[in-house]
Amino acid sequence: MSDTSSDGADGTGGTGGTGGTGGVRDRDGAGRARNARPRDGLGRPLPYGVDGVARQPEGVVRAPEETVVEAQALLDEGKPFHAHEVFEDAWKSGPDEERALWRGLAQLAVGLTHAARGNVTGGARLLRRGAGGVEEWASLTGRERPYGMDLAGVAAWARGLGDDVERGGGTVDARARAPRLRGTS
């Protein structure tokens, strides 16, 4: 793998950009373009050579219960960006009838990520979009507590945090403000 970046997370918009040596794009083991720069706990790129947080593996197929447990553990650790990756895997690999659920949960996690990074507008919008997504999915399917998750509680958390972010205008502590996917237990 070479030492350059071009996945867009570093501000290049995925159009190229070189960050290390040789001007060649970073590639994963399968040859797909993948930014190899280390990341912090909120998924922000760090300079090459700096120790970062271990990346969440992508493309992992998990049972839904495993997805919920792993995502909650990452949220509890203050790593909502990583939890988003877990939800995204479920969204991409799960049954069609559950994709909107996992997409909404991924949006909630990304909303918390943006709020923790200090992106007030993006954080609040994604929190509300995710809340609407899980509420709509629950309404359409009649499943209020899939895999033990309290969707009404999660949606209320997201809307409340969105309001708090807009009112406060600063960053939030992702660990302290993490949702309880299965309610208060």
C-alpha positions as CSV (number, residue, x, y, z in Angstrom):
1,M,0.0,0.0,0.0
2,S,1.4,3.4,-0.9
3,D,1.3,6.5,1.3
4,T,-1.1,8.8,-0.4
5,S,-4.7,9.7,0.2
6,S,-7.7,10.3,-2.1
7,D,-10.8,9.1,-0.5
8,G,-12.2,12.6,0.0
9,A,-12.1,12.4,3.8
10,D,-9.0,14.6,3.8
11,G,-10.7,17.4,1.8
12,T,-9.6,16.3,-1.7
13,G,-13.1,15.2,-2.7
14,G,-11.7,11.9,-3.8
15,T,-10.2,13.4,-6.9
16,G,-6.6,12.5,-6.3
17,G,-4.3,14.2,-3.9
18,T,-1.0,12.9,-2.7
19,G,0.0,12.7,0.8
20,G,3.0,10.4,1.1
21,T,5.4,9.1,-1.4
22,G,5.3,8.4,-5.1
23,G,2.0,10.1,-6.0
24,V,0.2,6.7,-6.1
25,R,-3.2,6.2,-4.5
26,D,-3.5,4.1,-1.3
27,R,-5.0,0.7,-2.1
28,D,-6.4,-2.0,0.2
29,G,-5.6,-5.7,-0.2
30,A,-8.2,-6.1,-2.9
31,G,-6.8,-3.1,-4.9
32,R,-9.6,-0.7,-4.1
33,A,-8.7,2.9,-3.4
34,R,-8.5,3.4,0.3
35,N,-7.0,6.2,2.4
36,A,-4.2,4.7,4.5
37,R,-3.7,7.8,6.7
38,P,-4.2,7.1,10.4
39,R,-7.4,8.4,11.9
40,D,-8.4,9.8,15.3
41,G,-11.3,8.4,17.3
42,L,-13.8,10.6,15.4
43,G,-12.5,9.4,12.0
44,R,-10.6,12.5,11.1
45,P,-7.4,11.9,9.1
46,L,-4.1,12.4,10.9
47,P,-0.7,13.0,9.3
48,Y,1.1,10.0,8.0
49,G,3.4,8.4,10.6
50,V,1.3,9.5,13.6
51,D,-0.3,6.8,15.7
52,G,-4.1,6.8,15.2
53,V,-7.0,4.7,16.4
54,A,-7.4,1.3,14.8
55,R,-9.8,1.4,11.9
56,Q,-13.1,-0.4,11.9
57,P,-12.9,-3.2,9.3
58,E,-15.3,-2.6,6.4
59,G,-17.5,-5.1,4.7
60,V,-18.0,-7.3,7.7
61,V,-21.2,-9.4,7.6
62,R,-22.6,-9.7,11.1
63,A,-25.8,-11.0,12.6
64,P,-28.1,-8.1,13.5
65,E,-27.6,-8.8,17.2
66,E,-23.9,-8.6,16.8
67,T,-24.2,-5.3,14.9
68,V,-26.2,-3.8,17.8
69,V,-23.7,-5.0,20.4
70,E,-20.6,-3.9,18.5
71,A,-22.1,-0.5,17.6
72,Q,-23.1,0.1,21.2
73,A,-19.6,-0.8,22.4
74,L,-18.1,1.7,20.0
75,L,-20.6,4.4,20.9
76,D,-19.8,3.8,24.6
77,E,-16.1,4.2,23.8
78,G,-16.8,7.6,22.1
79,K,-16.2,6.3,18.6
80,P,-19.4,7.1,16.7
81,F,-17.6,7.2,13.4
82,H,-16.6,3.6,13.9
83,A,-20.2,2.7,15.0
84,H,-21.4,4.2,11.7
85,E,-19.1,1.8,9.8
86,V,-20.7,-1.1,11.7
87,F,-24.2,0.1,10.8
88,E,-23.2,0.8,7.2
89,D,-22.0,-2.9,6.9
90,A,-25.5,-4.0,8.1
91,W,-27.1,-1.5,5.7
92,K,-25.1,-2.9,2.7
93,S,-25.3,-6.6,3.6
94,G,-28.6,-7.0,5.3
95,P,-32.0,-7.9,3.9
96,D,-33.6,-5.2,1.7
97,E,-36.5,-4.8,4.2
98,E,-34.0,-3.7,6.9
99,R,-31.7,-1.4,4.9
100,A,-33.6,1.8,5.9
101,L,-33.3,0.8,9.6
102,W,-29.5,0.4,9.4
103,R,-29.2,3.5,7.2
104,G,-31.0,5.6,9.7
105,L,-28.9,4.3,12.5
106,A,-25.7,5.0,10.5
107,Q,-27.0,8.6,10.0
108,L,-27.5,8.9,13.8
109,A,-23.9,7.8,14.4
110,V,-22.6,10.2,11.7
111,G,-24.7,13.0,13.2
112,L,-23.0,12.3,16.6
113,T,-19.6,12.3,14.9
114,H,-20.3,15.7,13.3
115,A,-21.6,17.1,16.6
116,A,-18.5,15.9,18.4
117,R,-16.3,17.5,15.7
118,G,-18.1,20.8,16.2
119,N,-20.1,20.8,12.9
120,V,-23.3,22.1,14.4
121,T,-25.4,22.3,11.2
122,G,-24.3,18.9,9.8
123,G,-24.6,17.2,13.2
124,A,-28.1,18.5,13.9
125,R,-29.3,17.7,10.3
126,L,-28.0,14.1,10.3
127,L,-29.3,13.4,13.8
128,R,-32.8,14.5,12.7
129,R,-32.6,12.7,9.4
130,G,-31.6,9.5,11.2
131,A,-34.3,9.9,13.7
132,G,-36.9,10.3,11.0
133,G,-35.5,7.3,9.2
134,V,-35.7,4.9,12.1
135,E,-39.2,6.3,13.0
136,E,-40.4,5.8,9.5
137,W,-39.0,2.3,9.3
138,A,-40.7,1.3,12.6
139,S,-44.0,2.8,11.4
140,L,-43.9,1.0,8.0
141,T,-42.8,-2.4,9.5
142,G,-44.7,-2.3,12.8
143,R,-41.4,-3.2,14.5
144,E,-40.7,-0.8,17.4
145,R,-38.0,-2.9,19.1
146,P,-36.0,-4.8,16.4
147,Y,-33.2,-6.8,17.9
148,G,-34.0,-5.2,21.3
149,M,-33.4,-1.7,20.2
150,D,-35.7,1.1,21.5
151,L,-36.2,3.0,18.3
152,A,-38.5,5.6,19.8
153,G,-36.0,6.2,22.5
154,V,-33.1,6.5,20.0
155,A,-35.1,8.9,17.9
156,A,-35.9,11.0,20.9
157,W,-32.3,11.0,21.9
158,A,-31.2,12.1,18.4
159,R,-33.8,15.0,18.2
160,G,-32.8,16.1,21.7
161,L,-29.1,16.1,20.9
162,G,-29.8,17.9,17.6
163,D,-31.6,20.7,19.6
164,D,-28.8,20.8,22.2
165,V,-26.1,21.1,19.5
166,E,-27.9,23.9,17.8
167,R,-28.5,25.7,21.1
168,G,-24.9,25.3,22.4
169,G,-23.1,25.7,19.1
170,G,-20.0,23.8,20.2
171,T,-18.7,20.3,20.3
172,V,-20.2,17.5,22.3
173,D,-18.5,14.7,24.2
174,A,-19.3,11.7,22.0
175,R,-18.8,9.2,24.9
176,A,-20.9,11.2,27.3
177,R,-23.7,11.8,24.8
178,A,-23.8,8.3,23.3
179,P,-27.3,6.8,22.8
180,R,-28.4,3.6,24.6
181,L,-29.6,1.6,21.6
182,R,-31.6,-0.8,23.8
183,G,-32.8,1.8,26.2
184,T,-31.7,2.4,29.8
185,S,-30.3,-0.9,31.0
